[in-house]
């Protein structure tokens, strides 16, 4: 009888002590808008997937524990407006003005980006080989309506707008291509938008519009009501460059509300010249906040008022948007807009892309694209970024160990082994 009770007791203890999880993010406040979670929770990860989200998960059940006390645990941030097709040698957004993603995403809490329009159907294969396939960041793509994207060839050549070729390319790479982008078109015609919509309709993906020149022949009211479809995306919402608001009266253009009622999504797309407080603040007063927060990351924006994703998110946090909704605009909302519903949440079985954010309090200044500053008292920072279960950014060493407990000898041995393997692979590739 005593032996039976002892065995039963040991079986009861086993689930509590076995290291059944690879990684445990413990002690944080989870905000997962899609699953309506906004409370203190632990998040367990196994095999690169979310294994469990619960109020208390014992640390003994995990091989590695990340201390998230005092921080917010969210799905990996999804930035649906970036430019990361670089390395081509061109002085353009297809080239030098873009950036390699991994150097700018993880440190900002971003695990998924959408490059919008840097490549077209002609040079997408080069983009895929040069950047996408070599990146840890999940890089998705909206193809430019113009064959060569945002290259030195420009975006006004109607002869290079081929809906059939765009749709065929999108269908060939459904795991990567999530939309069609039209941008910077300077003519008075609607051809750029209409061909983008035609291509996107054939491929069953959304269109994102950077409306280009402000022309009387192409008012945004007509764009929203007659040319775009419900579910399409208008980016650079607060630029003021296409009469999104009347700065002289401080009133939002009624076309914006009409577009939203019709089902158009509105994206921030901050960029270097596309976010003005003179437009944003009047819009906020009328309750017109974005559906998605994005950066328009490139060399011109990251060194100006945009800076990074948490900085853009902070602008909304300090101007009437709750932290929960800021997270929603940066995770599940953009994922839904690009029809990638497997992203942007912490459901059990979902890919373990997780961001741990801190919210600092103090006195901060937030600049728009022309250097106009609005003060704020809260600032979001990316503390930890986890991509497919691996810690890829750790601002303050919360996922590490005290140095005395690190086995440096074993680490150096692993490094030597990896270098030997790399040399072996390199020599193999050199053989005829």
C-alpha positions in Angstrom: 0.0 0.0 0.0 2.8 2.4 0.9 4.6 1.6 -2.3 1.5 2.3 -4.3 1.0 5.7 -2.7 4.6 6.6 -3.3 4.3 5.8 -7.0 1.2 7.8 -7.3 2.9 10.7 -5.6 5.8 10.6 -7.9 3.5 10.4 -10.9 1.8 13.5 -9.6 5.0 15.4 -9.3 6.5 14.4 -12.7 4.5 16.9 -14.8 5.6 19.7 -12.4 9.3 18.9 -12.5 9.9 17.6 -16.0 11.5 20.1 -18.4 8.8 19.7 -21.0 9.2 23.2 -22.5 12.2 24.7 -24.3 11.6 28.2 -23.2 9.3 29.9 -20.6 8.6 33.6 -20.7 7.6 34.1 -17.1 6.2 36.9 -14.9 5.0 39.2 -17.7 1.7 40.8 -18.5 0.4 39.2 -21.7 -1.5 41.3 -24.3 -2.8 39.1 -27.1 -5.7 41.1 -28.6 -6.8 38.3 -31.0 -7.3 36.0 -28.1 -8.7 38.8 -25.8 -5.9 38.2 -23.2 -4.8 41.2 -21.2 -3.5 39.9 -17.9 -0.5 38.4 -16.0 0.4 35.2 -17.8 3.3 32.9 -18.5 4.1 31.8 -22.1 5.7 28.4 -22.7 7.4 27.5 -26.0 8.4 24.1 -27.4 9.7 23.2 -30.8 9.4 26.8 -32.0 5.7 26.8 -31.3 3.5 28.3 -28.5 2.9 25.4 -26.2 0.9 27.0 -23.4 -0.3 30.3 -22.1 -1.4 30.2 -18.5 -1.5 32.2 -15.2 1.3 30.2 -13.6 3.6 27.7 -15.3 6.3 26.4 -13.0 9.9 27.4 -13.9 11.0 23.9 -13.3 9.1 22.7 -16.4 11.3 24.7 -18.8 14.9 24.3 -19.9 15.3 28.0 -20.1 13.4 30.8 -18.4 13.1 34.4 -19.5 12.3 36.9 -16.7 9.6 39.2 -18.0 8.6 40.8 -14.7 7.3 44.3 -15.1 7.1 43.9 -18.9 4.4 43.3 -21.5 4.5 40.0 -23.5 2.9 40.3 -27.0 2.9 38.5 -30.3 5.8 39.3 -32.5 5.3 42.7 -34.1 4.2 42.8 -37.7 5.4 45.8 -39.7 3.5 45.8 -43.0 5.3 48.7 -44.7 9.1 48.4 -45.1 11.7 48.5 -47.8 14.4 45.7 -47.4 15.4 44.9 -51.0 18.9 46.1 -50.9 22.4 45.1 -52.2 21.5 45.7 -55.8 23.9 48.7 -56.3 21.1 51.0 -57.3 20.5 54.3 -55.5 16.8 53.7 -55.1 14.4 51.8 -52.8 15.4 48.8 -54.9 19.0 49.2 -53.6 20.9 51.5 -51.4 17.9 53.2 -49.8 16.6 49.9 -48.5 18.1 48.1 -45.5 18.8 44.4 -44.7 16.0 43.4 -42.3 17.7 41.5 -39.6 19.8 44.5 -38.5 16.7 46.6 -37.8 13.8 44.3 -37.0 14.7 42.2 -34.0 16.0 45.2 -32.0 12.6 46.8 -32.6 10.5 43.8 -31.5 9.5 43.1 -35.1 9.5 39.5 -36.3 7.5 39.9 -39.6 7.9 42.6 -42.3 6.1 43.2 -45.6 8.3 44.8 -48.2 5.8 46.9 -50.2 6.7 47.6 -53.8 10.5 47.5 -53.7 10.4 44.7 -56.2 8.1 43.9 -59.1 7.5 40.6 -60.8 10.6 40.9 -62.9 13.1 41.3 -60.1 11.3 39.5 -57.3 13.4 36.3 -57.9 16.5 38.3 -57.2 15.0 39.9 -54.1 14.0 36.4 -52.9 17.5 35.0 -53.4 19.4 38.1 -52.3 17.5 39.0 -49.1 14.4 36.9 -48.3 16.0 33.5 -48.3 18.9 34.7 -46.2 17.0 36.5 -43.5 15.9 35.3 -40.1 13.2 37.9 -40.2 10.0 36.6 -41.9 10.0 38.8 -45.1 6.7 38.9 -47.0 6.2 40.9 -50.2 3.7 43.1 -52.0 4.8 43.3 -55.6 4.9 46.6 -57.3 2.5 47.1 -60.1 5.5 48.1 -62.2 7.7 45.2 -63.3 11.0 46.5 -61.8 9.6 47.9 -58.6 11.0 51.0 -57.1 14.1 50.9 -59.2 15.9 53.6 -61.2 13.5 52.8 -64.1 10.7 54.6 -62.2 7.1 53.8 -61.5 5.3 55.8 -64.2 5.8 53.5 -67.2 2.3 52.1 -68.0 3.9 49.6 -70.4 5.5 47.9 -67.4 2.2 47.4 -65.6 1.2 43.8 -66.4 -1.6 42.4 -64.2 -1.3 38.9 -65.6 2.4 38.6 -64.9 1.9 40.0 -61.4 -0.9 37.6 -60.6 1.0 34.6 -62.0 4.1 35.5 -59.9 1.9 35.9 -56.8 0.2 32.6 -57.3 3.7 30.9 -57.7 4.8 32.2 -54.3 1.7 32.3 -52.1 3.8 31.8 -49.0 5.7 35.1 -49.6 3.6 37.4 -51.8 0.7 38.9 -49.9 -0.3 41.9 -52.0 0.2 44.4 -54.8 1.5 47.9 -54.3 1.1 51.0 -56.4 3.2 54.0 -55.4 4.5 57.4 -56.6 2.5 57.4 -59.8 2.5 61.0 -61.2 0.0 60.9 -64.0 -3.6 62.1 -64.0 -4.9 58.7 -65.0 -6.1 55.9 -62.7 -4.2 53.3 -64.6 -1.7 52.5 -61.8 -4.4 51.8 -59.3 -6.7 50.0 -61.6 -4.1 47.6 -62.9 -2.9 46.9 -59.3 -6.5 46.1 -58.4 -6.9 43.9 -61.5 -3.8 41.9 -60.6 -4.7 41.6 -57.0 -8.2 40.4 -57.9 -6.8 37.7 -60.1 -4.5 36.6 -57.2 -7.0 37.1 -54.4 -4.7 39.5 -52.4 -5.0 43.1 -51.3 -3.7 46.3 -52.8 -1.8 48.9 -50.9 -1.8 52.4 -52.3 0.8 55.1 -51.8 -1.2 57.6 -53.8 1.6 59.5 -55.5 1.0 63.0 -56.7 -1.9 65.1 -55.4 -3.9 65.9 -58.5 -7.4 67.3 -59.0 -8.1 64.6 -61.5 -7.5 61.9 -58.8 -9.2 62.9 -55.5 -8.9 60.4 -52.7 -12.7 60.3 -52.4 -12.9 58.7 -55.9 -10.0 56.4 -54.9 -11.8 55.0 -51.9 -15.3 54.9 -53.3 -14.8 53.9 -57.0 -11.4 52.2 -57.4 -10.3 50.3 -54.3 -12.1 47.3 -52.9 -13.1 46.7 -49.3 -10.0 45.2 -47.7 -7.5 47.2 -49.7 -5.1 49.4 -47.8 -4.3 53.1 -47.9 -0.9 53.9 -46.5 0.6 57.2 -45.4 -2.7 58.0 -43.7 -1.3 61.1 -41.9 0.9 62.5 -44.6 -1.3 65.4 -45.6 0.3 65.1 -49.1 -3.0 64.0 -50.7 -5.4 66.2 -48.8 -6.2 63.7 -46.0 -7.0 66.7 -43.9 -7.5 70.5 -44.3 -4.6 71.9 -42.2 -6.1 75.4 -42.4 -9.4 74.3 -40.7 -8.0 71.4 -38.7 -10.6 69.1 -40.1 -10.3 65.6 -41.5 -11.2 65.1 -45.2 -14.7 63.4 -45.1 -13.5 61.0 -47.7 -11.4 59.3 -45.1 -14.4 58.4 -43.0 -16.3 57.4 -46.1 -13.4 55.1 -47.1 -13.4 53.4 -43.7 -17.1 52.8 -43.8 -16.6 51.1 -47.2 -14.0 48.8 -45.7 -10.8 50.4 -46.7 -8.0 49.8 -44.2 -5.8 52.8 -43.2 -2.1 52.2 -42.5 0.4 54.6 -40.9 3.4 54.1 -43.2 5.3 56.7 -41.3 8.3 57.1 -43.6 10.6 60.1 -44.0 7.9 62.5 -45.3 4.6 60.8 -44.5 3.6 61.6 -40.9 2.6 65.1 -39.9 1.2 66.1 -36.5 -0.8 68.8 -38.3 -2.8 66.0 -39.9 -2.6 63.3 -37.2 -3.8 65.4 -34.3 -6.9 66.7 -36.1 -7.6 63.1 -37.2 -7.3 61.9 -33.6 -9.7 64.5 -32.4 -12.3 63.0 -34.8 -11.5 59.5 -33.6 -9.7 58.6 -36.8 -6.9 56.2 -35.7 -5.1 53.7 -38.0 -6.0 50.1 -38.5 -2.3 49.2 -38.7 0.9 50.8 -37.4 3.9 50.6 -39.7 7.2 52.3 -40.2 8.0 52.6 -43.9 11.5 51.6 -42.9 14.3 52.8 -45.1 17.5 54.8 -44.7 15.7 58.1 -44.9 13.0 57.3 -42.3 15.0 55.5 -39.6 17.4 58.4 -39.1 14.6 61.0 -39.0 11.2 61.3 -37.2 10.3 57.6 -37.6 13.3 55.9 -35.9 11.7 52.5 -35.3 8.5 50.6 -34.7 8.3 51.1 -30.9 8.8 54.9 -31.5 5.9 55.0 -33.9 3.8 52.9 -31.6 4.6 55.4 -28.8 3.2 58.3 -30.8 -0.3 56.7 -30.6 0.1 55.5 -27.0 0.6 59.1 -26.0 -2.3 60.4 -28.1 -5.4 58.5 -27.0 -4.8 54.9 -28.0 -4.7 52.3 -25.2 -1.6 50.0 -25.1 -3.9 47.1 -25.9 -5.1 48.7 -29.1 -1.5 49.8 -30.0 -0.5 46.2 -29.8 -3.6 45.2 -31.8 -2.6 47.7 -34.5 0.9 46.2 -34.6 0.1 42.5 -34.5 -3.3 40.9 -35.3 -4.7 43.7 -37.3 -1.9 43.9 -39.9 -1.8 40.1 -40.0 -5.4 40.0 -40.9 -5.0 42.8 -43.5 -2.5 40.6 -45.4 -4.6 37.5 -44.9 -1.9 35.8 -42.8 -4.1 34.7 -39.9 -1.5 32.3 -38.5 0.5 35.4 -37.4 0.0 38.1 -34.8 -1.2 36.0 -31.8 -0.1 33.6 -29.1 -2.5 30.8 -29.6 -1.3 27.3 -28.7 0.3 25.8 -31.7 1.1 29.1 -33.3 4.6 30.0 -34.4 6.5 31.2 -31.3 7.2 34.8 -32.5 7.0 36.8 -29.2 8.0 40.3 -28.3 8.6 41.5 -24.8 8.0 45.3 -24.4 8.8 47.8 -21.7 7.0 51.0 -21.3 9.2 53.7 -19.8 7.7 56.8 -18.1 9.3 60.2 -18.2 9.5 63.2 -20.5 9.9 62.4 -24.1 9.6 64.1 -27.5 8.1 62.6 -30.6 9.0 64.2 -34.0 7.0 64.1 -37.2 8.5 64.1 -40.7 9.2 67.9 -40.7 10.7 68.0 -37.2 7.5 69.1 -35.4 7.5 67.7 -31.9 4.7 66.6 -29.6 5.7 65.7 -26.0 4.8 62.4 -24.3 5.2 60.7 -21.0 5.4 57.1 -22.1 7.8 55.4 -24.4 7.7 51.8 -25.7 11.0 49.8 -25.9 11.7 46.3 -27.2 13.3 44.4 -24.4 13.3 40.9 -25.9 12.4 39.5 -29.3 11.8 35.7 -29.9 11.7 34.4 -33.4 10.4 30.8 -33.8 11.3 30.1 -30.2 14.8 31.5 -30.3 15.8 34.7 -28.4 17.2 37.0 -31.1 17.2 40.3 -29.2 17.8 40.8 -25.5 18.2 44.4 -24.5 19.1 43.8 -20.8 20.2 40.2 -20.7 17.0 38.9 -19.2 17.4 35.6 -21.0 21.0 35.2 -20.1 22.9 33.8 -17.1 25.3 35.3 -14.6 28.7 35.1 -16.2 30.0 32.8 -13.5 27.5 30.1 -14.5 28.4 30.2 -18.2 30.4 27.2 -19.5 32.8 29.2 -21.6 35.0 26.2 -22.5 32.0 24.3 -24.0 31.0 27.5 -25.8 34.4 27.9 -27.4 34.4 24.3 -28.4 31.0 24.7 -30.1 32.4 27.8 -31.9 35.5 25.9 -33.1 33.2 23.1 -34.4 31.0 25.5 -36.2 33.9 27.3 -37.8 35.4 23.9 -39.0 32.0 23.0 -40.5 31.8 26.4 -42.3 35.3 26.0 -43.7 34.4 22.5 -44.9 31.2 23.7 -46.6 33.1 26.6 -48.2 35.8 24.3 -49.7 33.2 22.0 -51.0 31.5 24.8 -52.9 34.9 25.8 -54.5 35.4 22.3 -56.0 34.6 22.1 -59.8 
